[in-house]
Amino acid sequence: MNFEDVEIDRLRLLNGECLVEIHSMVEDEISFNGGKLKIVTSVKNHIEDFAPNELISTLEALKKSNYKDQNAKKEYMKMMVSQKKEADPNKIDHEAKQAVRRGKIVKLPERELGDGGWDFNCEFDGVVGDEVWFDSSYSRERLEEKQGGIIIGDKTYLLIPARSIFAAKRGDEIFSLNGYIIGKRLANDRTYGSLFLPESKVARVMVEVVPSRTPKYRDGQFWTNTEVKKGDVVCLKDVFAIKLDSTLANTTDLVKFQSRVILAIEE
């Protein structure tokens, strides 16, 4: 949607949504060797998933061997070919998997309208100018419906509910928003005598950022909040340890979760 004549300063946001400036609707570039690598996002997920560090390490191996390492060449070509296979309408949209999930707050809502279907409430500490990470469902939905973002002048924006923003970066410091705990995933191997017992359903996370606010849950919801401190190692179901940015061009490996999903704290 293009609104050339809209003045942001005159906008009034009345339904709990922040106006967030984004650099693009998709994360389609990886930094490498002082330059940028473009990721194909215009095909369906007939693509092999690989982490950005796999691609970068392969390119580094090629460079180190003056591009003569045959194994690295084969691996690189395999990655590139997998990105150029024909679209399959029955597969998941790869473009949506790369949907942007970060941006900058340029305007805050004046008020919220009801609970918006959320089962919790939390005072929002985000301020204009914050670099934030948000729930990608709002950008994915626009991509899947071929709507794109809101274009005002030469910039692109999304309306993101304040309660779906998880963390903010001000300068070099990361802050928790909406009561989320921000942490770093740890190795998950268990041992019993000389046997290793990898546990894939439980995540171990070291707390990096403690929330400054405590979420309050709807009446009738029997959730409880667990107090944690920086450096604690907590256990929770793997599905709840969600990356702030899980795209191939990820900006951070940190994960977010609320204290209500913590199963245990390691001593």
C-alpha positions in Angstrom: 0.0 0.0 0.0 1.4 3.4 -1.0 0.5 6.5 0.9 2.6 9.3 -0.7 0.8 12.2 1.1 0.5 10.8 4.6 2.4 12.7 7.3 3.6 10.3 10.0 3.6 13.0 12.7 -0.2 13.4 12.1 -1.0 9.7 12.3 -3.0 8.5 15.4 -2.6 4.8 16.3 -5.6 3.8 18.4 -5.6 0.0 18.4 -2.4 -1.0 20.2 -0.2 -1.1 17.1 3.2 0.5 16.7 4.3 1.8 13.4 7.6 0.0 12.7 10.0 1.0 9.9 11.6 -2.0 8.1 14.4 -2.2 5.6 12.7 -4.8 3.5 9.8 -7.3 3.6 12.3 -10.2 3.4 15.7 -10.9 4.8 17.4 -11.8 1.6 21.1 -10.8 2.2 23.9 -12.4 4.1 27.1 -10.4 5.0 30.2 -12.1 3.7 33.8 -11.0 3.1 32.9 -7.3 3.2 30.1 -7.7 0.8 26.6 -9.1 0.5 25.2 -12.5 -0.7 21.7 -12.5 -2.1 19.4 -15.3 -0.9 16.7 -16.5 -3.3 13.3 -16.1 -1.8 11.0 -16.1 -4.8 10.5 -19.9 -5.1 8.6 -22.3 -3.0 10.3 -24.4 -0.3 11.7 -27.0 -2.7 14.9 -25.8 -1.1 17.2 -27.5 1.2 17.4 -25.6 4.5 21.0 -24.7 5.6 22.2 -22.3 8.2 24.1 -19.1 7.1 27.3 -20.3 8.8 27.2 -23.4 6.5 27.2 -21.2 3.4 29.8 -18.8 4.8 32.2 -21.6 6.0 31.9 -23.2 2.5 32.8 -19.9 0.9 35.7 -19.3 3.3 37.1 -22.8 2.4 36.9 -21.9 -1.3 38.6 -18.6 -0.7 41.4 -20.2 1.4 42.1 -22.8 -1.3 42.1 -20.1 -3.9 38.9 -21.6 -5.2 40.6 -25.0 -5.9 39.0 -27.1 -3.1 36.8 -29.5 -5.2 34.7 -30.7 -2.2 34.0 -27.1 -1.2 33.1 -26.3 -4.8 30.7 -29.3 -4.9 29.1 -28.2 -1.6 28.7 -24.6 -2.7 27.1 -25.7 -6.1 24.8 -28.0 -4.2 23.6 -25.1 -2.1 23.1 -22.8 -5.1 21.3 -25.4 -7.2 19.0 -26.2 -4.3 17.9 -22.5 -4.3 17.1 -22.5 -8.0 14.8 -25.5 -8.3 11.4 -24.9 -9.8 8.6 -23.7 -7.6 6.3 -26.3 -6.1 2.8 -25.0 -5.3 2.3 -27.7 -2.7 5.4 -26.6 -0.6 5.7 -23.9 2.0 6.5 -20.4 0.6 10.3 -19.9 1.2 9.8 -16.1 0.9 7.5 -16.2 3.9 10.1 -18.2 5.9 12.5 -15.2 5.3 9.9 -12.6 6.3 11.4 -9.7 8.2 11.0 -9.8 12.0 13.0 -6.7 13.0 12.6 -2.9 12.5 12.6 0.5 14.2 9.7 2.0 16.1 8.7 5.3 14.6 5.4 5.8 16.3 3.7 4.4 19.4 0.0 3.6 19.9 -2.1 6.1 21.9 -4.3 3.3 23.4 -5.3 -0.3 23.0 -8.7 -1.6 22.2 -9.6 -4.5 24.6 -7.3 -7.5 25.0 -7.0 -8.2 21.3 -7.2 -11.9 21.9 -4.1 -12.0 24.0 -4.1 -14.1 27.2 -1.7 -11.7 29.0 -1.1 -8.0 29.5 2.1 -6.2 30.2 3.1 -2.6 30.3 5.1 -1.7 27.2 8.4 -0.1 27.6 9.3 0.4 23.9 10.2 4.0 22.8 10.4 5.7 19.4 13.8 4.9 17.9 14.1 1.4 19.4 15.4 -1.3 17.1 13.0 -4.1 17.9 12.3 -7.8 17.1 8.7 -8.8 16.6 6.4 -11.8 15.8 7.0 -12.5 12.1 3.4 -13.7 11.6 2.5 -10.1 10.8 5.1 -9.8 8.0 4.5 -13.4 6.7 0.8 -12.7 6.4 1.4 -9.7 4.2 3.8 -11.6 2.0 1.5 -14.5 1.6 -1.4 -12.2 0.7 1.0 -10.3 -1.7 0.2 -7.0 0.0 3.7 -5.9 1.0 4.3 -3.2 3.6 3.0 0.3 4.0 4.9 2.7 1.7 5.2 6.3 2.8 7.6 8.3 0.8 10.7 6.2 0.2 10.3 4.1 3.3 8.4 0.9 4.2 6.5 0.3 7.4 4.4 -2.3 9.2 1.7 -2.0 11.9 2.9 -4.3 14.6 0.8 -4.9 17.8 2.9 -3.7 20.8 2.3 -7.0 22.6 3.9 -8.9 19.8 7.3 -7.1 20.2 9.7 -9.2 22.3 12.9 -7.2 22.7 14.5 -3.8 21.9 18.1 -2.7 21.2 19.1 0.8 22.3 22.7 1.5 21.4 24.6 -1.7 22.2 22.2 -2.9 24.9 19.3 -5.3 24.5 16.1 -4.9 26.6 13.3 -7.2 27.3 9.8 -6.1 26.3 6.4 -7.5 27.3 7.8 -9.6 30.1 9.9 -11.9 27.9 13.1 -13.4 29.0 16.0 -13.2 26.5 18.5 -16.0 26.5 21.2 -18.1 24.8 20.6 -21.7 23.9 23.2 -24.2 25.4 24.2 -27.7 24.5 21.6 -30.2 25.5 23.5 -33.5 26.0 22.9 -35.5 29.1 25.2 -38.2 30.4 24.4 -41.4 32.4 27.7 -43.1 33.3 29.6 -43.3 30.0 26.4 -43.0 27.8 25.3 -39.7 26.2 21.6 -39.2 26.2 20.7 -36.3 23.8 17.3 -34.8 24.7 15.7 -33.0 21.8 12.4 -32.1 23.4 13.8 -29.9 26.2 15.9 -26.7 25.6 18.6 -25.5 28.0 18.8 -21.7 27.9 21.2 -19.3 29.8 19.4 -16.1 30.8 21.0 -13.0 29.2 18.3 -10.4 29.8 15.8 -10.4 32.7 12.4 -8.8 32.1 11.7 -5.5 33.8 8.0 -6.1 33.7 5.9 -9.1 34.9 3.1 -10.3 32.7 -0.4 -10.5 34.1 -2.7 -13.2 32.8 -6.4 -13.2 32.1 -8.7 -14.2 34.9 -9.1 -17.9 35.0 -5.6 -18.5 33.6 -3.5 -20.5 36.1 -0.1 -19.4 34.8 2.6 -18.5 37.3 5.7 -16.4 36.8 9.1 -17.7 37.8 11.8 -15.2 38.9 15.1 -15.6 37.2 18.4 -13.7 37.2 21.1 -13.2 34.5 23.3 -16.3 34.2 20.6 -18.7 35.4 20.3 -21.9 33.2 16.7 -22.8 32.7 14.9 -25.8 31.1 11.8 -25.5 29.0 10.1 -27.4 26.2 12.1 -26.9 23.0 9.1 -25.4 21.1 9.0 -22.4 23.5 12.7 -21.4 22.9 12.0 -19.3 19.9 14.8 -17.3 18.1 14.3 -13.6 17.9 15.5 -13.8 14.3 15.4 -17.3 12.7 16.0 -16.2 9.1 19.1 -17.2 7.1 20.3 -13.6 7.5 19.8 -13.8 11.2 20.9 -10.7 13.2 21.1 -12.6 16.5 21.0 -16.2 17.9 19.2 -15.1 21.1 15.9 -16.7 22.0 12.8 -15.4 23.8 10.3 -17.0 26.1 8.1 -16.0 29.1 8.8 -17.3 32.6 5.5 -19.2 32.7 7.0 -21.9 30.4 10.0 -22.7 32.6 10.1 -26.3 33.7 13.2 -26.1 36.0 16.2 -24.0 36.9 19.6 -25.8 37.1 21.5 -25.4 40.3 
